[in-house]
Amino acid sequence: MSQKKYGGYRSYSYLKEGEDYQAIPLAKEIDRVPSTKVELSDAEEKRARAILDGQQIVSMHDHTSIFPEDMGRVLEQRRQGRDATGYAGLAASDTDVALACRDPRYRPVVHAGAVRRRHGEPR
């Protein structure tokens, strides 16, 4: 289990729902699909935990978007330009930095500590 702290930030929480964007119910970020635990010995678990807690964990290729609960609304979500990022899911993982896959016309989005988001500029 991740030792990271998460303050509950959600994508576009600084905007007013219904005024700045149309709310589209999103899929669950956590426990949406069954999880599989890799069985480790006590020594392996201790070593893995020490690495995860003591080092910066970087995912070099990740898909951090949350899609609508109703996949029939994906294009509607895309047209708004309000792709949501799964900050709660990132916080629950042991990832510190994720290089997210986005539109190829843009540089990767870097998520640091599942708290901040920086948009790329067109090339």
MARVO-991507 format. One record per atom (N, C-alpha, C): x, y, z; residue in one letter. Coordinates in nm, 3 decimals. Example, Ala and Ser with C-alpha at 12.3 -4.5 7.8 and 13.67 -1.06 7.14 Angstrom:
2
<<1.319,-0.569,0.780>,"a"> <<1.230,-0.450,0.780>,"a"> <<1.320,-0.330,0.780>,"a"> <<1.285,-0.225,0.708>,"s"> <<1.367,-0.106,0.714>,"s"> <<1.290,0.003,0.787>,"s"> 
! end
This chain:
123
<<0.085,-0.119,0.000>,"m"> <<0.000,0.000,0.000>,"m"> <<0.088,0.124,0.000>,"m"> <<0.053,0.218,-0.082>,"s"> <<0.130,0.340,-0.096>,"s"> <<0.136,0.419,0.035>,"s"> <<0.251,0.479,0.058>,"q"> <<0.270,0.565,0.174>,"q"> <<0.252,0.713,0.137>,"q"> <<0.216,0.739,0.013>,"k"> <<0.200,0.876,-0.036>,"k"> <<0.078,0.943,0.026>,"k"> <<0.086,1.073,0.040>,"k"> <<-0.028,1.150,0.092>,"k"> <<-0.103,1.209,-0.027>,"k"> <<-0.235,1.210,-0.017>,"y"> <<-0.319,1.263,-0.124>,"y"> <<-0.423,1.354,-0.062>,"y"> <<-0.428,1.478,-0.111>,"g"> <<-0.519,1.577,-0.056>,"g"> <<-0.656,1.583,-0.121>,"g"> <<-0.685,1.491,-0.213>,"g"> <<-0.817,1.487,-0.274>,"g"> <<-0.834,1.571,-0.398>,"g"> <<-0.724,1.625,-0.453>,"y"> <<-0.737,1.709,-0.573>,"y"> <<-0.801,1.631,-0.686>,"y"> <<-0.893,1.695,-0.758>,"r"> <<-0.959,1.638,-0.874>,"r"> <<-0.935,1.733,-0.992>,"r"> <<-0.931,1.677,-1.111>,"s"> <<-0.912,1.760,-1.231>,"s"> <<-1.018,1.868,-1.238>,"s"> <<-0.975,1.988,-1.268>,"y"> <<-1.062,2.104,-1.290>,"y"> <<-1.145,2.142,-1.168>,"y"> <<-1.099,2.111,-1.050>,"s"> <<-1.174,2.147,-0.930>,"s"> <<-1.179,2.299,-0.909>,"s"> <<-1.096,2.371,-0.979>,"y"> <<-1.097,2.517,-0.972>,"y"> <<-1.204,2.579,-1.061>,"y"> <<-1.270,2.499,-1.145>,"l"> <<-1.377,2.547,-1.232>,"l"> <<-1.513,2.516,-1.170>,"l"> <<-1.616,2.584,-1.221>,"k"> <<-1.751,2.561,-1.171>,"k"> <<-1.825,2.464,-1.263>,"k"> <<-1.861,2.350,-1.204>,"e"> <<-1.935,2.249,-1.278>,"e"> <<-2.068,2.307,-1.327>,"e"> <<-2.101,2.282,-1.451>,"g"> <<-2.226,2.333,-1.508>,"g"> <<-2.213,2.472,-1.566>,"g"> <<-2.113,2.547,-1.521>,"e"> <<-2.090,2.682,-1.574>,"e"> <<-1.970,2.683,-1.667>,"e"> <<-1.858,2.627,-1.619>,"d"> <<-1.736,2.623,-1.699>,"d"> <<-1.725,2.496,-1.784>,"d"> <<-1.793,2.394,-1.743>,"y"> <<-1.793,2.268,-1.817>,"y"> <<-1.915,2.186,-1.779>,"y"> <<-1.953,2.095,-1.869>,"q"> <<-2.065,2.006,-1.842>,"q"> <<-2.011,1.884,-1.769>,"q"> <<-2.070,1.852,-1.656>,"a"> <<-2.026,1.737,-1.578>,"a"> <<-2.065,1.608,-1.650>,"a"> <<-1.970,1.519,-1.663>,"i"> <<-1.993,1.386,-1.720>,"i"> <<-1.945,1.287,-1.615>,"i"> <<-2.033,1.201,-1.565>,"p"> <<-1.990,1.104,-1.463>,"p"> <<-1.875,1.018,-1.514>,"p"> <<-1.770,1.010,-1.433>,"l"> <<-1.650,0.937,-1.472>,"l"> <<-1.644,0.798,-1.409>,"l"> <<-1.569,0.710,-1.473>,"a"> <<-1.548,0.575,-1.420>,"a"> <<-1.472,0.582,-1.288>,"a"> <<-1.489,0.483,-1.204>,"k"> <<-1.416,0.476,-1.078>,"k"> <<-1.266,0.466,-1.105>,"k"> <<-1.188,0.534,-1.023>,"e"> <<-1.042,0.529,-1.037>,"e"> <<-0.982,0.410,-0.964>,"e"> <<-1.043,0.372,-0.855>,"i"> <<-0.990,0.266,-0.770>,"i"> <<-1.097,0.157,-0.757>,"i"> <<-1.053,0.031,-0.763>,"d"> <<-1.141,-0.085,-0.752>,"d"> <<-1.242,-0.095,-0.865>,"d"> <<-1.208,-0.042,-0.981>,"r"> <<-1.295,-0.054,-1.099>,"r"> <<-1.285,-0.194,-1.158>,"r"> <<-1.166,-0.250,-1.153>,"v"> <<-1.142,-0.387,-1.199>,"v"> <<-1.068,-0.462,-1.089>,"v"> <<-1.077,-0.595,-1.087>,"p"> <<-1.007,-0.671,-0.983>,"p"> <<-0.855,-0.648,-0.990>,"p"> <<-0.794,-0.644,-0.875>,"s"> <<-0.650,-0.627,-0.864>,"s"> <<-0.585,-0.762,-0.832>,"s"> <<-0.464,-0.781,-0.879>,"t"> <<-0.390,-0.903,-0.851>,"t"> <<-0.264,-0.867,-0.774>,"t"> <<-0.246,-0.929,-0.661>,"k"> <<-0.128,-0.903,-0.580>,"k"> <<-0.018,-1.002,-0.616>,"k"> <<0.103,-0.953,-0.635>,"v"> <<0.217,-1.038,-0.659>,"v"> <<0.263,-1.091,-0.524>,"v"> <<0.266,-1.223,-0.512>,"e"> <<0.307,-1.284,-0.384>,"e"> <<0.458,-1.275,-0.368>,"e"> <<0.501,-1.218,-0.256>,"l"> <<0.642,-1.205,-0.223>,"l"> <<0.668,-1.266,-0.086>,"l"> <<0.791,-1.310,-0.068>,"s"> <<0.830,-1.357,0.065>,"s"> <<0.840,-1.234,0.156>,"s"> <<0.851,-1.256,0.285>,"d"> <<0.864,-1.143,0.378>,"d"> <<0.987,-1.059,0.345>,"d"> <<1.097,-1.126,0.312>,"a"> <<1.221,-1.053,0.279>,"a"> <<1.204,-0.973,0.150>,"a"> <<1.139,-1.032,0.050>,"e"> <<1.115,-0.961,-0.076>,"e"> <<1.021,-0.842,-0.055>,"e"> <<0.918,-0.861,0.025>,"e"> <<0.823,-0.752,0.054>,"e"> <<0.894,-0.637,0.124>,"e"> <<0.979,-0.670,0.220>,"k"> <<1.054,-0.567,0.294>,"k"> <<1.147,-0.491,0.201>,"k"> <<1.217,-0.563,0.112>,"r"> <<1.309,-0.500,0.017>,"r"> <<1.232,-0.411,-0.081>,"r"> <<1.121,-0.462,-0.135>,"a"> <<1.040,-0.384,-0.228>,"a"> <<0.986,-0.258,-0.161>,"a"> <<0.937,-0.270,-0.039>,"r"> <<0.884,-0.154,0.034>,"r"> <<0.992,-0.051,0.057>,"r"> <<1.114,-0.095,0.091>,"a"> <<1.225,-0.001,0.113>,"a"> <<1.257,0.075,-0.016>,"a"> <<1.255,0.006,-0.128>,"i"> <<1.282,0.073,-0.257>,"i"> <<1.169,0.171,-0.289>,"i"> <<1.045,0.126,-0.278>,"l"> <<0.930,0.212,-0.312>,"l"> <<0.922,0.334,-0.222>,"l"> <<0.954,0.318,-0.095>,"d"> <<0.946,0.430,-0.001>,"d"> <<1.069,0.519,-0.004>,"d"> <<1.184,0.464,-0.047>,"g"> <<1.308,0.540,-0.039>,"g"> <<1.354,0.602,-0.170>,"g"> <<1.289,0.567,-0.281>,"q"> <<1.332,0.616,-0.411>,"q"> <<1.216,0.685,-0.482>,"q"> <<1.249,0.767,-0.582>,"q"> <<1.147,0.827,-0.667>,"q"> <<1.109,0.724,-0.773>,"q"> <<0.982,0.686,-0.779>,"i"> <<0.934,0.588,-0.875>,"i"> <<0.876,0.662,-0.995>,"i"> <<0.935,0.638,-1.112>,"v"> <<0.896,0.708,-1.234>,"v"> <<0.838,0.608,-1.334>,"v"> <<0.717,0.636,-1.380>,"s"> <<0.657,0.557,-1.487>,"s"> <<0.686,0.630,-1.617>,"s"> <<0.755,0.565,-1.707>,"m"> <<0.796,0.629,-1.832>,"m"> <<0.687,0.630,-1.939>,"m"> <<0.580,0.555,-1.918>,"h"> <<0.473,0.551,-2.018>,"h"> <<0.346,0.511,-1.945>,"h"> <<0.257,0.604,-1.928>,"d"> <<0.135,0.575,-1.853>,"d"> <<0.015,0.641,-1.918>,"d"> <<-0.100,0.583,-1.895>,"h"> <<-0.227,0.640,-1.941>,"h"> <<-0.302,0.682,-1.816>,"h"> <<-0.307,0.810,-1.790>,"t"> <<-0.360,0.860,-1.664>,"t"> <<-0.501,0.919,-1.675>,"t"> <<-0.560,0.914,-1.794>,"s"> <<-0.693,0.971,-1.813>,"s"> <<-0.802,0.885,-1.750>,"s"> <<-0.908,0.951,-1.707>,"i"> <<-1.027,0.881,-1.660>,"i"> <<-1.133,0.900,-1.769>,"i"> <<-1.191,0.791,-1.812>,"f"> <<-1.295,0.798,-1.914>,"f"> <<-1.432,0.807,-1.849>,"f"> <<-1.531,0.850,-1.925>,"p"> <<-1.667,0.854,-1.871>,"p"> <<-1.716,0.715,-1.830>,"p"> <<-1.800,0.713,-1.729>,"e"> <<-1.864,0.588,-1.686>,"e"> <<-1.938,0.526,-1.805>,"e"> <<-2.004,0.609,-1.883>,"d"> <<-2.073,0.567,-2.005>,"d"> <<-1.979,0.597,-2.121>,"d"> <<-1.915,0.493,-2.176>,"m"> <<-1.816,0.513,-2.283>,"m"> <<-1.877,0.577,-2.407>,"m"> <<-2.008,0.578,-2.419>,"g"> <<-2.074,0.646,-2.530>,"g"> <<-2.059,0.797,-2.522>,"g"> <<-2.007,0.848,-2.409>,"r"> <<-1.991,0.992,-2.392>,"r"> <<-1.846,1.039,-2.407>,"r"> <<-1.758,0.949,-2.454>,"v"> <<-1.617,0.984,-2.468>,"v"> <<-1.598,1.104,-2.560>,"v"> <<-1.661,1.103,-2.676>,"l"> <<-1.643,1.214,-2.769>,"l"> <<-1.697,1.344,-2.711>,"l"> <<-1.805,1.336,-2.638>,"e"> <<-1.860,1.454,-2.571>,"e"> <<-1.758,1.510,-2.471>,"e"> <<-1.695,1.422,-2.396>,"q"> <<-1.591,1.465,-2.301>,"q"> <<-1.474,1.527,-2.376>,"q"> <<-1.430,1.463,-2.484>,"r"> <<-1.316,1.513,-2.562>,"r"> <<-1.345,1.650,-2.623>,"r"> <<-1.468,1.670,-2.669>,"r"> <<-1.504,1.799,-2.731>,"r"> <<-1.495,1.914,-2.632>,"r"> <<-1.517,1.886,-2.505>,"q"> <<-1.508,1.990,-2.402>,"q"> <<-1.363,2.028,-2.371>,"q"> <<-1.268,1.940,-2.410>,"g"> <<-1.129,1.967,-2.377>,"g"> <<-1.101,1.951,-2.229>,"g"> <<-1.177,1.866,-2.163>,"r"> <<-1.165,1.848,-2.017>,"r"> <<-1.136,1.702,-1.983>,"r"> <<-1.029,1.649,-2.041>,"d"> <<-0.989,1.513,-2.005>,"d"> <<-0.947,1.512,-1.859>,"d"> <<-1.005,1.423,-1.783>,"a"> <<-0.974,1.415,-1.640>,"a"> <<-0.855,1.324,-1.616>,"a"> <<-0.775,1.358,-1.518>,"t"> <<-0.660,1.277,-1.479>,"t"> <<-0.694,1.202,-1.351>,"t"> <<-0.650,1.078,-1.343>,"g"> <<-0.679,0.992,-1.228>,"g"> <<-0.585,1.017,-1.111>,"g"> <<-0.596,1.132,-1.048>,"y"> <<-0.506,1.165,-0.937>,"y"> <<-0.522,1.069,-0.819>,"y"> <<-0.644,1.027,-0.789>,"a"> <<-0.664,0.934,-0.677>,"a"> <<-0.597,0.801,-0.708>,"a"> <<-0.610,0.755,-0.832>,"g"> <<-0.544,0.631,-0.872>,"g"> <<-0.393,0.642,-0.868>,"g"> <<-0.339,0.756,-0.912>,"l"> <<-0.195,0.777,-0.906>,"l"> <<-0.148,0.780,-0.761>,"l"> <<-0.224,0.844,-0.675>,"a"> <<-0.186,0.853,-0.534>,"a"> <<-0.190,0.716,-0.468>,"a"> <<-0.281,0.630,-0.509>,"a"> <<-0.291,0.496,-0.450>,"a"> <<-0.177,0.406,-0.497>,"a"> <<-0.115,0.441,-0.608>,"s"> <<-0.003,0.363,-0.657>,"s"> <<0.124,0.408,-0.585>,"s"> <<0.232,0.344,-0.614>,"d"> <<0.360,0.387,-0.555>,"d"> <<0.439,0.472,-0.653>,"d"> <<0.371,0.526,-0.754>,"t"> <<0.435,0.609,-0.855>,"t"> <<0.448,0.752,-0.805>,"t"> <<0.568,0.809,-0.822>,"d"> <<0.591,0.949,-0.785>,"d"> <<0.576,1.042,-0.905>,"d"> <<0.618,0.996,-1.021>,"v"> <<0.612,1.075,-1.144>,"v"> <<0.562,0.985,-1.255>,"v"> <<0.466,1.033,-1.333>,"a"> <<0.416,0.957,-1.447>,"a"> <<0.427,1.042,-1.572>,"a"> <<0.492,0.989,-1.674>,"l"> <<0.493,1.054,-1.804>,"l"> <<0.371,1.001,-1.877>,"l"> <<0.271,1.085,-1.888>,"a"> <<0.141,1.041,-1.940>,"a"> <<0.136,1.048,-2.091>,"a"> <<0.065,0.954,-2.149>,"c"> <<0.044,0.954,-2.294>,"c"> <<-0.076,1.043,-2.324>,"c"> <<-0.056,1.136,-2.410>,"r"> <<-0.161,1.228,-2.451>,"r"> <<-0.157,1.240,-2.603>,"r"> <<-0.224,1.338,-2.653>,"d"> <<-0.224,1.367,-2.795>,"d"> <<-0.079,1.380,-2.843>,"d"> <<-0.040,1.311,-2.950>,"p"> <<0.099,1.314,-2.996>,"p"> <<0.147,1.451,-3.040>,"p"> <<0.056,1.545,-3.060>,"r"> <<0.099,1.681,-3.098>,"r"> <<0.156,1.757,-2.980>,"r"> <<0.143,1.702,-2.860>,"y"> <<0.188,1.770,-2.739>,"y"> <<0.298,1.690,-2.672>,"y"> <<0.380,1.760,-2.595>,"r"> <<0.480,1.692,-2.514>,"r"> <<0.410,1.613,-2.404>,"r"> <<0.477,1.514,-2.347>,"p"> <<0.415,1.437,-2.238>,"p"> <<0.376,1.528,-2.121>,"p"> <<0.270,1.491,-2.055>,"v"> <<0.228,1.560,-1.934>,"v"> <<0.303,1.494,-1.818>,"v"> <<0.361,1.572,-1.731>,"v"> <<0.433,1.516,-1.618>,"v"> <<0.349,1.534,-1.493>,"v"> <<0.321,1.424,-1.425>,"h"> <<0.248,1.428,-1.299>,"h"> <<0.348,1.404,-1.188>,"h"> <<0.360,1.497,-1.098>,"a"> <<0.454,1.482,-0.987>,"a"> <<0.377,1.462,-0.859>,"a"> <<0.400,1.351,-0.794>,"g"> <<0.336,1.324,-0.667>,"g"> <<0.185,1.317,-0.675>,"g"> <<0.130,1.293,-0.791>,"a"> <<-0.015,1.284,-0.811>,"a"> <<-0.087,1.407,-0.759>,"a"> <<-0.019,1.521,-0.763>,"v"> <<-0.078,1.644,-0.710>,"v"> <<-0.083,1.753,-0.816>,"v"> <<0.023,1.768,-0.896>,"r"> <<0.031,1.878,-0.991>,"r"> <<0.016,1.829,-1.133>,"r"> <<-0.028,1.918,-1.221>,"r"> <<-0.042,1.884,-1.362>,"r"> <<0.012,1.999,-1.445>,"r"> <<0.091,1.967,-1.548>,"r"> <<0.144,2.070,-1.636>,"r"> <<0.115,2.028,-1.779>,"r"> <<0.049,2.114,-1.854>,"h"> <<0.016,2.084,-1.993>,"h"> <<0.136,2.115,-2.080>,"h"> <<0.155,2.034,-2.183>,"g"> <<0.260,2.058,-2.281>,"g"> <<0.218,2.167,-2.378>,"g"> <<0.312,2.217,-2.449>,"e"> <<0.287,2.317,-2.552>,"e"> <<0.295,2.250,-2.687>,"e"> <<0.221,2.299,-2.787>,"p"> <<0.234,2.239,-2.920>,"p"> <<0.380,2.245,-2.968>,"p"> <<0.419,2.142,-3.040>,"r"> <<0.558,2.140,-3.091>,"r"> <<0.577,2.242,-3.199>,"r"> 
! end
